[in-house]
């Protein structure tokens, strides 16, 4: 993602992404889990518009916290 793309994310898109991450976090907690610091950093980058949802998913799947 380029700098121009990062700057183009709207406030409403940030809010949507934040709600999406909160929902996912709640689901994980409901199942008795807690997201790692690594995943929380990735989520923050997603909410900020630094990465898109495909990049977030790929990074999570590559992370040390996901076991095949």
C-alpha angles and dihedrals in degrees: 000000000000129000090252090057092049091052092049097062108113128224090248091053090050089051091048091050092047091053090047092053092045090052092050091046090051091051091052091049091047088058090050098259135122124209115244122242088251092057092044089054090051090048090051090052090050093050090048091053096246091124134020127233094268091052091047092052093047092049092049091050090050093047124109090241097066116081119199 
